[in-house]
Amino acid sequence: MNLTGENLLNFDQDYQAVNGILSRRNLKFLKGFSTRNLVFGYESVSAEDILRLYELLKKYSFRLFLKDVIKSRDSFSKPDLIKFAGEQTVENYICIALNLNIIEPAGEQGVYKLKKSYVETFGDTLEWFVSRVMRFEFFAPAGWGIKLRSKGVGGDYDVLGLVENRLVYIETKSAPPAHIEQNDMCEFISRISIISPEIAIFLVDTSLCMKDKIVPYCRYALRSAGIDCEPENMGGENYRFNHGIYIINSAGGLILNLKKAFADFFIHKGICLK
């Protein structure tokens, strides 16, 4: 597919696909696809700029930069952002963020602020990005921030997509493992029980370790739901439970780790003649 900015801005087919997914499960779409809390102005961004932003979001360092910008959204300068990237990289990212109207000068020379000052987390932008990765890297229609009209666990389904007619549910976390609690994992497993996806992925946008905290959380949540299975490592900090539930992070590349999860599912769920 020849990816264009116009493609990225149009999600009509994704909306129809998600509604079909829910309708076939007798579930009703309440809301989703919200652009209000994205870090950029969806309604005003140009096709050229949205394409540039999408490519930049593939870089872990740029996502970290945006997380720091949001954290200090009312007032920040270059020294506040030099944590995980070099000075030159941060300077480049500041120029890019200015050009994309993500940030703006805050009066004093070298001081900036987030243009959409009410945005408090990177979470919605990460959901949007992962849903676009599903669509344009895996050719799978997908939506983000999907809320159902149903009883049961609260919250929303961060990303829902359809890969080879298999429902994929991805829970995204922009916070590091230290800020993720057992209840977050239990809600993830509870949502799985409501929507019955073939593939479920718990994606933490970090390069930090998963096995010490996140993987045990998943094992506990599964056992609490009556499922006794052990995690298996897929390389790096990526883990699988019964070739259907996956814990992945962004070390080595967010898209690459999604590929590992999908490949594992399709290889092990296919017909084996050996």
Buried (B, 14 or more C-beta within 10 A) or exposed (E): EEBBBEBBBEBEEBBEBBBEBBEEBEBEBEEBBBBEBBBBBBEEBEBEBBBBBBEBBBBBEBBBBBBBBBBBBEEBBBEBBBEBBEEEBBBBBBEBBBEBBBBEEBEEEEEBBBBBEEBEBBBBBBBBBBBBBBBBBBEBBBBBBBBBEBEEBEEBBBBBBBBEEBBBBBBBBBBBBEEBEBEBBBBBBBBBEBBEBBBBBBBBBBBBEBEEBBBBBBBBBBEEEEBEBEBEEBEBBBBBBEBBBBBBBBBBBBBEBBEBBBEBBBEEEEEEEE
